[in-house]
């Protein structure tokens, strides 16, 4: 449970940035909903992988002490970033669920 809390604190340190990237990319492609949304997801996953790799490189090169802190708590870099990626995708899909729900109920 403590590891999960540590990973969540790591994710929340840059979640606003990655969340804005997700929402901005959705708006840039004309905010697809329903059937068009599934076509958007293919490109979205590729874009998220690329942006998360850039974020991984940035954090690794500019703030290695922070990653060393998690390493000392026996949490690997891979586990940190894979979990952060999964949480980011999950947060975006929950957001999109509510957007679809609101548009469906109109």
For each residue, the residues with C-beta under 8 A, 3 or more apart:
1: 4 5
2: 5 6
3: 6 7 73 75
4: 1 7 8
5: 1 2 8 9
6: 2 3 9 10 70 73 75
7: 3 4 10 11 75 79 80 83 84
8: 4 5 11 12 87
9: 5 6 12 13
10: 6 7 13 70 80 84
11: 7 8 14 15 83 84 87 88
12: 8 9 15
13: 9 10
14: 11 17 18 55 59 84
15: 11 12 18 19 87 88 91
16: 19 20
17: 14 20 21 55
18: 14 15 21 22 48 51 52 55 84 88
19: 15 16 22 23 88 91 92
20: 16 17 23 24
21: 17 18 24 25 48 51
22: 18 19 25 26 44 48 88 91 92 95
23: 19 20 26 27 92 95
24: 20 21 27 28
25: 21 22 28 29 44 47
26: 22 23 29 31 32 40 44 96
27: 23 24 30 31
28: 24 25
29: 25 26 32 40 43
30: 27
31: 26 27
32: 26 29 36 37 39 40
33: 36 37 99 100 103
34: 37 100 103
35: 38 39
36: 32 33 39 40
37: 32 33 34 40 41 96 100
38: 35 41 42
39: 32 35 36 42 43
40: 26 29 32 36 37 43 44
41: 37 38 44 45
42: 38 39 45 46
43: 29 39 40 46 47
44: 22 25 26 40 41 47 48 92
45: 41 42 48 49 89
46: 42 43 49 50
47: 25 43 44 50 51
48: 18 21 22 44 45 51 52 85 88 89
49: 45 46 52 53 85
50: 46 47 53 54
51: 18 21 47 48 54 55
52: 18 48 49 55 56 81 84 85 88
53: 49 50 56 57
54: 50 51 57 58
55: 14 17 18 51 52 58 59
56: 52 53 59 60 77 81
57: 53 54 60 61
58: 54 55 61 62
59: 14 55 56 62 63 66 67
60: 56 57 63 64 67 77
61: 57 58 64
62: 58 59
63: 59 60 66 67
64: 60 61 67 68
65: 68 69
66: 59 63 69 70
67: 59 60 63 64 70 71 77 80
68: 64 65 71 72
69: 65 66 72 73
70: 6 10 66 67 73 75 76 77 80
71: 67 68 74 75 76 77
72: 68 69
73: 3 6 69 70
74: 71
75: 3 6 7 70 71 79 80
76: 70 71 79 80
77: 56 60 67 70 71 80 81
78: 81 82
79: 7 75 76 82 83
80: 7 10 67 70 75 76 77 83 84
81: 52 56 77 78 84 85
82: 78 79 85 86
83: 7 11 79 80 86 87
84: 7 10 11 14 18 52 80 81 87 88
85: 48 49 52 81 82 88 89
86: 82 83 89 90
87: 8 11 15 83 84 90 91
88: 11 15 18 19 22 48 52 84 85 91 92
89: 45 48 85 86 92 93
90: 86 87 93 94
91: 15 19 22 87 88 94 95
92: 19 22 23 44 88 89 95 96
93: 89 90 96 97
94: 90 91 97 98
95: 22 23 91 92 98 99
96: 26 37 92 93 99 100
97: 93 94 100 101
98: 94 95 101 102
99: 33 95 96 102 103
100: 33 34 37 96 97 103 104
101: 97 98 104 105
102: 98 99 105 106
103: 33 34 99 100 106
104: 100 101
105: 101 102
106: 102 103
